[in-house]
């Protein structure tokens, strides 16, 4: 599986985590906000950033569907799925 830059970075961060993590915990690390906190919703920088966040959700799904991460602790209504990298994921990063 060829990884997109977002998929690769997300997989790297998950692999570095000492315990299962929510993939969304890394979204602001990969693409931090680039607009003032009070910027209106239609601000071009905010709109662009929101698209990057949606792309990361897509990357998360791709990693799971590709068998590169596995759910260790399913979502329970208070927190999202917690995942870890699989052997296939480690191979993809090599």
C-alpha atoms as one frame of an Amber mdcrd trajectory, in Angstrom:
protein
   0.000   0.000   0.000   1.380   3.372  -0.992   0.856   5.842   1.826  -0.082
   9.471   1.339   1.999  11.992   3.308  -0.837  12.345   5.849  -1.222   8.572
   6.199   2.521   8.109   6.679   2.820  10.869   9.290  -0.221   9.640  11.185
   1.085   6.067  11.144   4.506   7.244  12.357   2.961   9.105  15.294   0.780
   6.142  16.251   3.816   3.844  16.064   5.744   6.144  18.427   2.970   6.170
  21.034   3.750   4.044  24.098   0.125   2.835  24.362  -2.999   2.691  22.164
  -4.115   6.163  21.071  -6.983   7.938  19.351  -5.838   8.785  15.833  -7.557
  12.165  16.067  -5.230  13.112  18.953  -2.551  13.779  16.331  -4.569  15.843
  13.876  -3.525  19.212  15.316   0.078  18.022  15.481   0.086  17.183  11.777
  -1.900  20.234  10.661  -2.050  22.866  13.419  -4.528  25.723  13.042  -3.127
  28.575  10.953  -5.762  31.193  11.697  -6.662  33.391  14.682  -8.885  31.671
  17.239 -11.662  34.189  16.648 -11.612  33.869  12.844 -15.084  33.483  11.314
 -16.100  30.108   9.899 -15.835  31.397   6.328 -12.252  32.648   6.804 -10.226
  31.086   3.929  -7.493  29.869   6.285 -10.071  28.188   8.545 -11.841  26.600
   5.563  -8.526  25.289   4.247  -7.597  23.910   7.673 -10.996  22.206   8.051
 -10.385  20.429   4.738  -7.012  19.224   6.032  -8.728  17.859   9.152 -11.294
  16.012   7.009  -8.446  14.584   4.945  -6.915  13.223   8.155 -10.171  11.470
   9.027 -10.045   9.889   5.566  -6.409   8.882   6.176  -7.443   7.296   9.486
 -10.058   5.176   7.748  -7.569   4.169   5.073  -5.032   3.022   7.680  -7.658
   0.899   9.414  -9.091  -0.507   6.176  -5.575  -1.326   4.994  -4.873  -3.305
   8.154  -2.057  -0.954   9.179  -3.678  -0.136  12.533  -5.977  -2.175  14.728
  -8.534  -1.125  17.297  -7.336  -2.184  20.738 -10.071  -0.464  22.763 -13.327
   0.255  20.874 -15.043   3.605  21.305 -17.306   3.643  24.328 -19.290   6.856
  24.007 -16.798   8.797  26.129 -13.723   8.397  23.938 -12.961   7.302  20.362
 -11.383   4.010  19.303  -7.852   3.566  20.624  -5.542   1.987  18.065  -2.060
   0.549  17.717   0.086  -0.139  14.665   0.011  -3.686  13.282   2.986  -5.613
  11.915   1.771  -4.665   8.444   1.843  -1.028   9.537   5.411  -1.343  10.813
   6.396  -2.963   7.530   4.781  -0.105   5.593   6.895   2.384   7.567  10.162
   0.520   6.938
